[in-house]
């Protein structure tokens, strides 16, 4: 593997870990009736590569699993990202 691939893998691991933790923090805030993390931030983390962390966070923390646009869009983002990665791998 090349240097850029290693950086990309490290980035994906980091952003997914951060996203998973942020979903957990938001769930904790929801339970304690505290100021919440905006949904656009949760989606933003998924879009920039944290879709696996978002999906895991949804089901591990049982957070946003009743909000239809999270249930539909987070897996859709993940599918698009996987498709993009496979497409890019074929090009290079």
TORLO-909819 format. One line per 3 residues: number of its first residue (from 1); their letters; for each residue x negated, y, z of N, C-alpha, C, O. Coordinates in nm, 4 decimals, padded with zeros to 6 digits. Layout:
BEGIN
NUM> a> X/Y/Z/X/Y/Z/X/Y/Z/X/Y/Z; ...
This chain:
BEGIN
1> xxx> -00.0834/-00.1189/00.0000/00.0000/00.0000/00.0000/-00.0873/00.1245/00.0000/-00.1949/00.1275/00.0597; -00.0393/00.2246/-00.0670/-00.1133/00.3487/-00.0746/-00.0856/00.4403/00.0436/00.0017/00.4153/00.1267; -00.1626/00.5453/00.0472/-00.1514/00.6429/00.1560/-00.0123/00.7047/00.1622/00.0461/00.7154/00.2701
4> xxx> 00.0415/00.7459/00.0465/00.1736/00.8094/00.0455/00.2841/00.7145/00.0894/00.3782/00.7556/00.1572; 00.2732/00.5884/00.0512/00.3736/00.4902/00.0952/00.3693/00.4743/00.2472/00.4736/00.4639/00.3118; 00.2492/00.4726/00.3037/00.2362/00.4616/00.4497/00.2970/00.5826/00.5198/00.3662/00.5683/00.6206
7> xxx> 00.2712/00.7010/00.4666/00.3290/00.8234/00.5243/00.4808/00.8182/00.5158/00.5500/00.8549/00.6108; 00.5324/00.7729/00.4023/00.6773/00.7626/00.3830/00.7397/00.6649/00.4831/00.8449/00.6935/00.5403; 00.6766/00.5523/00.5039/00.7280/00.4529/00.5997/00.7243/00.5092/00.7419/00.8197/00.4917/00.8178
10> xxx> 00.6159/00.5759/00.7782/00.6067/00.6377/00.9111/00.7155/00.7429/00.9276/00.7782/00.7520/01.0332; 00.7378/00.8225/00.8228/00.8440/00.9242/00.8259/00.9798/00.8588/00.8486/01.0566/00.9031/00.9340; 01.0100/00.7525/00.7718/01.1406/00.6859/00.7862/01.1602/00.6285/00.9257/01.2686/00.6400/00.9830
13> xxx> 01.0580/00.5677/00.9798/01.0678/00.5134/01.1157/01.0952/00.6268/01.2145/01.1823/00.6151/01.3007; 01.0208/00.7362/01.2016/01.0375/00.8495/01.2935/01.1737/00.9146/01.2831/01.2386/00.9384/01.3849; 01.2183/00.9439/01.1619/01.3472/01.0134/01.1452/01.4631/00.9241/01.1895/01.5626/00.9738/01.2423
16> xxx> 01.4512/00.7934/01.1685/01.5578/00.7042/01.2135/01.5599/00.6902/01.3648/01.6670/00.6814/01.4247; 01.4445/00.6881/01.4262/01.4380/00.6844/01.5730/01.4963/00.8126/01.6323/01.5738/00.8080/01.7278; 01.4589/00.9257/01.5756/01.5124/01.0543/01.6216/01.6643/01.0587/01.6050/01.7360/01.1011/01.6956
19> xxx> 01.7125/01.0151/01.4895/01.8573/01.0173/01.4625/01.9317/00.9284/01.5605/02.0360/00.9677/01.6129; 01.8797/00.8092/01.5859/01.9411/00.7173/01.6813/01.9504/00.7821/01.8196/02.0540/00.7750/01.8857; 01.8428/00.8443/01.8616/01.8396/00.9098/01.9932/01.9371/01.0270/01.9981/02.0062/01.0455/02.0983
22> xxx> 01.9436/01.1065/01.8912/02.0340/01.2213/01.8877/02.1796/01.1758/01.8957/02.2602/01.2401/01.9629; 02.2146/01.0666/01.8289/02.3508/01.0133/01.8407/02.3790/00.9725/01.9852/02.4893/00.9944/02.0352; 02.2808/00.9138/02.0520/02.2974/00.8765/02.1926/02.3138/00.9976/02.2825/02.3961/00.9972/02.3740
25> xxx> 02.2355/01.1011/02.2565/02.2464/01.2250/02.3349/02.3843/01.2876/02.3153/02.4469/01.3318/02.4116; 02.4317/01.2915/02.1904/02.5627/01.3507/02.1638/02.6740/01.2701/02.2308/02.7704/01.3278/02.2812; 02.6613/01.1385/02.2317/02.7606/01.0555/02.3000/02.7615/01.0865/02.4499/02.8677/01.0990/02.5109
28> xxx> 02.6438/01.0986/02.5074/02.6349/01.1298/02.6507/02.6983/01.2645/02.6803/02.7697/01.2799/02.7794; 02.6719/01.3632/02.5932/02.7321/01.4953/02.6104/02.8835/01.4877/02.5974/02.9554/01.5570/02.6693; 02.9324/01.4045/02.5067/03.0769/01.3908/02.4879/03.1424/01.3334/02.6133/03.2482/01.3800/02.6555
31> xxx> 03.0797/01.2330/02.6719/03.1339/01.1698/02.7922/03.1364/01.2687/02.9087/03.2292/01.2674/02.9895; 03.0340/01.3547/02.9171/03.0248/01.4506/03.0268/03.0931/01.5833/02.9964/03.0844/01.6777/03.0750; 03.1619/01.5904/02.8809/03.2338/01.7123/02.8393/03.1405/01.8333/02.8338/03.1750/01.9418/02.8806
34> xxx> 03.0245/01.8136/02.7773/02.9248/01.9201/02.7621/02.9225/01.9699/02.6185/02.9902/01.9159/02.5310; 02.8429/02.0742/02.5961/02.8255/02.1287/02.4622/02.7704/02.0203/02.3707/02.6730/01.9530/02.4043; 02.8338/02.0038/02.2541/02.8012/01.8935/02.1632/02.7062/01.9349/02.0522/02.6923/02.0531/02.0207
37> xxx> 02.6419/01.8363/01.9944/02.5587/01.8573/01.8760/02.6532/01.8681/01.7565/02.7378/01.7807/01.7377; 02.6408/01.9726/01.6758/02.7316/01.9880/01.5616/02.7261/01.8679/01.4661/02.6199/01.8105/01.4422; 02.8420/01.8320/01.4128/02.8492/01.7186/01.3208/02.7627/01.7405/01.1978/02.7073/01.6448/01.1436
40> xxx> 02.7501/01.8651/01.1527/02.6662/01.8918/01.0354/02.5209/01.8549/01.0644/02.4486/01.8141/00.9736; 02.4774/01.8687/01.1892/02.3408/01.8284/01.2257/02.3260/01.6764/01.2241/02.2236/01.6236/01.1809; 02.4296/01.6067/01.2716/02.4257/01.4604/01.2692/02.4198/01.4103/01.1251/02.3420/01.3205/01.0929
43> xxx> 02.5030/01.4691/01.0383/02.4997/01.4322/00.8965/02.3667/01.4721/00.8330/02.3125/01.3981/00.7509; 02.3145/01.5874/00.8704/02.1873/01.6328/00.8152/02.0747/01.5358/00.8442/01.9924/01.5077/00.7570; 02.0707/01.4845/00.9659/01.9687/01.3851/01.0008/01.9830/01.2588/00.9162/01.8835/01.2002/00.8736
46> xxx> 02.1069/01.2176/00.8923/02.1300/01.0996/00.8076/02.0838/01.1263/00.6650/02.0224/01.0401/00.6021; 02.1129/01.2441/00.6147/02.0801/01.2769/00.4754/01.9295/01.2841/00.4520/01.8816/01.2449/00.3456; 01.8552/01.3332/00.5494/01.7093/01.3458/00.5303/01.6348/01.2156/00.5582/01.5125/01.2159/00.5717
49> xxx> 01.7068/01.1056/00.5667/01.6428/00.9749/00.5788/01.6799/00.8958/00.7021/01.6343/00.7826/00.7183; 01.7612/00.9521/00.7894/01.7956/00.8844/00.9143/01.9265/00.8080/00.9107/01.9910/00.7917/01.0143; 01.9671/00.7611/00.7941/02.0974/00.6946/00.7828/02.1027/00.5622/00.8584/02.2074/00.5266/00.9126
52> xxx> 01.9926/00.4894/00.8629/01.9909/00.3639/00.9398/02.0051/00.3953/01.0883/02.0817/00.3293/01.1585; 01.9329/00.4944/01.1361/01.9439/00.5359/01.2761/02.0827/00.5864/01.3096/02.1335/00.5619/01.4190; 02.1448/00.6575/01.2150/02.2806/00.7075/01.2365/02.3788/00.5918/01.2466/02.4634/00.5890/01.3360
55> xxx> 02.3675/00.4966/01.1552/02.4586/00.3820/01.1560/02.4401/00.2992/01.2829/02.5379/00.2584/01.3456; 02.3159/00.2746/01.3201/02.2906/00.2018/01.4457/02.3405/00.2807/01.5655/02.4000/00.2238/01.6571; 02.3167/00.4111/01.5657/02.3628/00.4955/01.6753/02.5134/00.4952/01.6895/02.5663/00.4961/01.8006
58> xxx> 02.5824/00.4939/01.5762/02.7284/00.4912/01.5808/02.7790/00.3674/01.6537/02.8699/00.3758/01.7361; 02.7198/00.2530/01.6229/02.7732/00.1284/01.6768/02.7094/00.0865/01.8089/02.7758/00.0220/01.8901; 02.5846/00.1204/01.8329/02.5231/00.0892/01.9626/02.5836/00.1774/02.0709/02.6185/00.1297/02.1789
61> xxx> 02.5959/00.3076/02.0408/02.6503/00.4009/02.1398/02.8028/00.4097/02.1327/02.8644/00.4770/02.2153; 02.8638/00.3431/02.0357/03.0092/00.3531/02.0102/03.0489/00.5001/01.9959/03.1375/00.5500/02.0653; 02.9812/00.5664/01.9046/02.9992/00.7096/01.8872/03.0374/00.7404/01.7431/02.9716/00.6953/01.6493
64> xxx> 03.1424/00.8163/01.7266/03.1929/00.8595/01.5958/03.2492/00.7434/01.5136/03.2651/00.7563/01.3922; 03.2793/00.6317/01.5772/03.3309/00.5166/01.5031/03.4801/00.5284/01.4720/03.5344/00.4471/01.3971; 03.5454/00.6272/01.5278/03.6864/00.6509/01.4961/03.7050/00.7717/01.4052/03.8173/00.8064/01.3688
67> xxx> 03.5948/00.8348/01.3691/03.6002/00.9512/01.2814/03.5785/00.8999/01.1390/03.4683/00.8576/01.1039; 03.6840/00.9037/01.0574/03.6814/00.8354/00.9277/03.5667/00.8814/00.8391/03.5063/00.8000/00.7692; 03.5356/01.0107/00.8408/03.4315/01.0562/00.7484/03.2928/01.0105/00.7918/03.2028/01.0043/00.7080
70> xxx> 03.2721/00.9785/00.9182/03.1460/00.9170/00.9598/03.1438/00.7701/00.9185/03.0432/00.7203/00.8680; 03.2556/00.7016/00.9406/03.2648/00.5590/00.9082/03.2459/00.5358/00.7580/03.1906/00.4335/00.7176; 03.2913/00.6295/00.6763/03.2797/00.6161/00.5303/03.1477/00.6735/00.4796/03.0786/00.6092/00.4006
73> xxx> 03.1128/00.7918/00.5235/02.9998/00.8645/00.4634/02.8623/00.8151/00.5074/02.7698/00.8137/00.4262; 02.8461/00.7750/00.6321/02.7138/00.7297/00.6769/02.6710/00.6040/00.6002/02.5580/00.5995/00.5517; 02.7572/00.5015/00.5873/02.7160/00.3871/00.5036/02.6952/00.4260/00.3570/02.6071/00.3715/00.2905
76> xxx> 02.7762/00.5204/00.3059/02.7588/00.5651/00.1676/02.6231/00.6331/00.1493/02.5561/00.6116/00.0483; 02.5827/00.7144/00.2456/02.4504/00.7796/00.2397/02.3411/00.6730/00.2392/02.2450/00.6823/00.1628; 02.3559/00.5728/00.3239/02.2571/00.4651/00.3306/02.2464/00.3921/00.1967/02.1360/00.3650/00.1494
79> xxx> 02.3589/00.3607/00.1365/02.3595/00.2917/00.0066/02.2923/00.3781/-00.1004/02.2138/00.3278/-00.1808; 02.3229/00.5068/-00.1012/02.2591/00.5970/-00.1980/02.1081/00.6035/-00.1766/02.0318/00.6040/-00.2732; 02.0651/00.6083/-00.0523/01.9221/00.6144/-00.0237/01.8506/00.4858/-00.0640/01.7406/00.4902/-00.1193
82> xxx> 01.9122/00.3727/-00.0367/01.8519/00.2445/-00.0773/01.8433/00.2374/-00.2293/01.7418/00.1947/-00.2844; 01.9496/00.2792/-00.2964/01.9504/00.2804/-00.4433/01.8406/00.3716/-00.4966/01.7706/00.3353/-00.5912; 01.8248/00.4886/-00.4374/01.7210/00.5828/-00.4813/01.5817/00.5247/-00.4616/01.4947/00.5411/-00.5472
85> xxx> 01.5601/00.4571/-00.3495/01.4284/00.3967/-00.3233/01.3973/00.2886/-00.4262/01.2864/00.2837/-00.4794; 01.4948/00.2018/-00.4546/01.4718/00.0979/-00.5552/01.4483/00.1582/-00.6934/01.3651/00.1087/-00.7694; 01.5204/00.2636/-00.7257/01.5014/00.3317/-00.8530/01.3605/00.3909/-00.8618/01.2927/00.3770/-00.9636
88> xxx> 01.3180/00.4558/-00.7559/01.1837/00.5158/-00.7551/01.0739/00.4093/-00.7592/00.9687/00.4310/-00.8193; 01.0977/00.2954/-00.6961/00.9979/00.1888/-00.6995/00.9799/00.1329/-00.8415/00.8700/00.0926/-00.8795; 01.0882/00.1310/-00.9184/01.0794/00.0843/-01.0563/01.0029/00.1815/-01.1441/00.9333/00.1407/-01.2371
91> xx> 01.0158/00.3107/-01.1146/00.9454/00.4121/-01.1925/00.7961/00.4060/-01.1679/00.7166/00.4175/-01.2612; 00.7582/00.3882/-01.0432/00.6164/00.3849/-01.0079/00.5728/00.2448/-01.0044/00.4561/00.2171/-00.9766
